[in-house]
Amino acid sequence: MEVDTGYTEKVYSTKEAAEMLDMAVPTVRKYIVELERNGYTVLRSNANYRMFTEKDIMAVRYFNELREKSNIKVEQAGRIVMEKFGAGSLYDVRAPYTKEQTLYEIQHKSEINELKEMVQTLTEKVDQQQRYIENTIQARDEKLTATLREMQEAKKLEQSHEKEETDPVEKKGFFARLFKL
């Protein structure tokens, strides 16, 4: 079980510590209670569960070795461990979700929501601009096409006027033109 201690040090539950030490959970509790009676401080979560650092695990391991090798009493082993390891881990474990973290997450969620709204607004504006550009291009193309048609019609009309001016000569028959009648 990893709990944020404010540092990068990993902490372990009583069960995890017991597994690491190859000891029974009640034995670990018994030893740590004795150390606490002598002034050793073990980290506690907001739910008041003991949380063991590497230093705490070493202290309990040393406590166990003293008991096994020298057959001294629990009280004596507690005092010896305290002399060697000192007062233990003196800082509190912060629970995974403290009020500060919750407030921090809420602030970030609101910032994320604000950013999402800004992105949505910008997307809508880009879409509006794209529609405007497409409509403008379409209107320009329609005007251009209409202008080209008008120019073609004007050219045809001009050509037909020129033809009419030259047509009277052409409408005369062959003999009329031959004899210039």
URPE-V767182 format. One record per backbone hydrogen bond with DSSP energy under -1.0 kcal/mol. NH is the residue of the N-H (numbers start at 1). CO is the residue of the C=O. E is the energy in kcal/mol with one decimal. If there is no record, write none. Layout:
BEGIN
nh:NH co:CO e:E
nh:NH co:CO e:E
END
This chain:
BEGIN
nh:12 co:52 e:-2.3
nh:17 co:13 e:-2.6
nh:18 co:14 e:-2.6
nh:19 co:15 e:-2.2
nh:20 co:16 e:-2.4
nh:21 co:17 e:-2.1
nh:23 co:18 e:-2.6
nh:28 co:24 e:-2.0
nh:29 co:25 e:-2.4
nh:30 co:26 e:-2.5
nh:31 co:27 e:-2.5
nh:32 co:28 e:-2.5
nh:33 co:29 e:-2.6
nh:34 co:30 e:-1.7
nh:35 co:31 e:-2.2
nh:36 co:32 e:-2.5
nh:37 co:33 e:-2.0
nh:38 co:34 e:-1.2
nh:39 co:36 e:-1.5
nh:40 co:35 e:-2.6
nh:41 co:87 e:-3.8
nh:45 co:49 e:-2.2
nh:48 co:45 e:-2.0
nh:51 co:43 e:-2.6
nh:52 co:12 e:-3.4
nh:57 co:53 e:-2.2
nh:58 co:54 e:-2.3
nh:59 co:55 e:-2.1
nh:60 co:56 e:-2.5
nh:61 co:57 e:-2.4
nh:62 co:58 e:-2.5
nh:63 co:59 e:-2.5
nh:64 co:60 e:-2.5
nh:65 co:61 e:-2.4
nh:66 co:62 e:-2.5
nh:67 co:63 e:-1.9
nh:68 co:64 e:-2.5
nh:69 co:65 e:-2.8
nh:70 co:66 e:-2.1
nh:77 co:73 e:-2.3
nh:78 co:74 e:-2.3
nh:79 co:75 e:-1.7
nh:80 co:76 e:-2.2
nh:81 co:77 e:-2.5
nh:82 co:78 e:-2.0
nh:83 co:79 e:-2.0
nh:84 co:80 e:-1.8
nh:85 co:81 e:-3.3
nh:86 co:82 e:-2.0
nh:89 co:41 e:-1.2
nh:93 co:44 e:-1.2
nh:94 co:4 e:-1.3
nh:102 co:98 e:-2.7
nh:103 co:99 e:-2.7
nh:104 co:100 e:-2.5
nh:105 co:101 e:-3.0
nh:106 co:102 e:-2.7
nh:107 co:103 e:-2.6
nh:108 co:104 e:-2.4
nh:109 co:105 e:-2.7
nh:110 co:106 e:-2.5
nh:111 co:107 e:-2.3
nh:112 co:108 e:-2.8
nh:113 co:109 e:-2.7
nh:114 co:110 e:-2.5
nh:115 co:111 e:-2.5
nh:116 co:112 e:-2.5
nh:117 co:113 e:-2.4
nh:118 co:114 e:-2.5
nh:119 co:115 e:-2.6
nh:120 co:116 e:-2.5
nh:121 co:117 e:-2.7
nh:122 co:118 e:-2.8
nh:123 co:119 e:-2.6
nh:124 co:120 e:-2.3
nh:125 co:121 e:-2.3
nh:126 co:122 e:-2.6
nh:127 co:123 e:-2.5
nh:128 co:124 e:-2.4
nh:129 co:125 e:-2.6
nh:130 co:126 e:-2.5
nh:131 co:127 e:-2.5
nh:132 co:128 e:-2.6
nh:133 co:129 e:-2.7
nh:134 co:130 e:-2.6
nh:135 co:131 e:-2.9
nh:136 co:132 e:-2.7
nh:137 co:133 e:-2.6
nh:138 co:134 e:-2.4
nh:139 co:135 e:-2.6
nh:140 co:136 e:-2.5
nh:141 co:137 e:-2.7
nh:142 co:138 e:-2.4
nh:143 co:139 e:-2.4
nh:144 co:140 e:-2.7
nh:145 co:141 e:-2.7
nh:146 co:142 e:-2.5
nh:147 co:143 e:-2.7
nh:148 co:144 e:-2.5
nh:149 co:145 e:-2.4
nh:150 co:146 e:-2.5
nh:151 co:147 e:-2.5
nh:152 co:148 e:-2.4
nh:153 co:149 e:-3.0
nh:154 co:150 e:-2.8
nh:155 co:151 e:-2.3
nh:156 co:152 e:-2.6
nh:157 co:153 e:-2.9
nh:158 co:154 e:-2.5
nh:159 co:155 e:-2.5
nh:160 co:156 e:-2.5
nh:161 co:157 e:-2.2
nh:162 co:158 e:-2.2
nh:163 co:159 e:-2.1
nh:164 co:160 e:-2.1
nh:165 co:161 e:-1.8
nh:166 co:162 e:-1.5
nh:167 co:163 e:-1.7
nh:170 co:166 e:-1.1
nh:171 co:167 e:-2.6
nh:177 co:173 e:-2.0
nh:178 co:174 e:-1.9
nh:179 co:175 e:-2.8
nh:181 co:176 e:-2.7
END
